[in-house]
Amino acid sequence: MNGVTIGQAAAFVGVTVKTVRHYHKLGLVKEPERDSSGYRRYGSADLLRLVQVRTLAAAGVPLAEIGPLLDADAVLFAAALADVERQLTERIEELIARRDTLHRLADGDRALLGDRAVALLERMSGLGFPAEEVAATREGWVLARALVPEGFDDYLTHIEHALEDTRFVALIKRATEAASWEPDDPRIAELATAMANHFLANPEQLKIVTGLQARTEAATRYTLIALHGEEQGSAAARGVTLVETKLRAAGIHIPRPDTR
């Protein structure tokens, strides 16, 4: 008996019978002739071809490219392999990038904001900001980065510098406390005046308010960021509105909700 059956050939090569038949269908491996018993017998040349196809397929070469690759001369074969290697390298790099993204997603803040913003959030916690305020700030920054990406890095720079100012930190902490006040509490207007005056006296910190202004649909994007998480009519929303009104009165450009 010359040769082996398709089952034996598949087992020797390390693939399934179904795979061998698929190779036949694609024309990658020629079907051997049947013997007198009606069985197809695979000789050494057939097995060699099967091994070559299986090896290239396992290396990531698309099946559609394997036939021409094996039928090419030595020079073309080497060039084709180099091209396959390049493609595989690109795929590996892409997979590594995806893996790194998954690792960052395990730390949601770093995936959405980056290391610099995360460090600032940690700094806020260290300065005594309540956890809920840090969480609200995080959400606002995620939104800001998405809506005004071109200004986000500069915005973080202004925040970094402002957190070194104890007066600014005290005002923001006070504003955090004000979120629990009644909307008509007279202290809200007093705090808004103090904050507006502080920003006007510190132009670099004023950029925290004015920096996140997109080039298109400025009012819509600004409002989404500035009032993120604040219920309409709440003490916090009223405070933001009062500060903006006072800054506009001083000639500072801040988009209005009814403008573009």
Secondary structure as UniProt FT lines:
FT   HELIX           6..13
FT   HELIX           17..26
FT   TURN            36..37
FT   HELIX           44..58
FT   TURN            59..60
FT   HELIX           63..71
FT   HELIX           74..106
FT   HELIX           108..113
FT   HELIX           115..126
FT   TURN            127..128
FT   HELIX           131..147
FT   HELIX           149..162
FT   TURN            163..164
FT   HELIX           166..178
FT   TURN            179..180
FT   TURN            183..184
FT   HELIX           186..201
FT   HELIX           203..210
FT   HELIX           218..226
FT   TURN            227..229
FT   TURN            232..233
FT   HELIX           235..249
FT   TURN            250..251
FT   TURN            257..258
//
